[in-house]
Amino acid sequence: MTTNTSKSFNGVLKRARGLPIHALVSATYYHCIALFLKRGEDTLKWENDAVSRFVPKVMIMLGNREAAARNLCRPVQINRTEFSCYDDKNIAYCVLLTDDQCSCSCHSMILYHVPCAHMIASLASIRCSYEPLISDFYTISSYKNTYSGSFHGIPDSTG
């Protein structure tokens, strides 16, 4: 999960590799500012489009997981809060849906804080929405708050 960020900064540093340290730090700083500005503009665009309260990347992920959930066998309800869900390879996944804990034995919910296909299928079988299970970190307003900070220029050190 962290390699994309380090590859991104390696790309910045590769272009600035021959520069003195002050220029290298400045290049990294201004690159970060450019990323913040771009992502801040993206959040404003998403907010104006108002397609969903979640960021587009998560909506794409959820669309893929919904499609995968439709291709699963119908989940078997074990008790009021527990389901057994089988994938196309006949592997069983245990889904637990309680008021204080929602989990699946595939551990996707723990990793991404977004319901997996097994959980979506289990919730659909009892006609419940999975939207409350999506982490607030993925909301457009949360992204907007993340990228709303301001930066200031670095004063020239020669003065």
Secondary structure as GFF3:
##gff-version 3
##sequence-region A 1 159
A	DSSP	alpha_helix	3	16	.	.	.	ID=ss1
A	DSSP	alpha_helix	21	49	.	.	.	ID=ss2
A	DSSP	alpha_helix	56	70	.	.	.	ID=ss3
A	DSSP	beta_strand	76	77	.	.	.	ID=ss4
A	DSSP	beta_strand	82	86	.	.	.	ID=ss5
A	DSSP	beta_strand	92	97	.	.	.	ID=ss6
A	DSSP	beta_strand	102	104	.	.	.	ID=ss7
A	DSSP	alpha_helix	108	112	.	.	.	ID=ss8
A	DSSP	alpha_helix	117	125	.	.	.	ID=ss9
A	DSSP	three_ten_helix	131	133	.	.	.	ID=ss10
A	DSSP	three_ten_helix	136	138	.	.	.	ID=ss11
A	DSSP	alpha_helix	140	146	.	.	.	ID=ss12
###
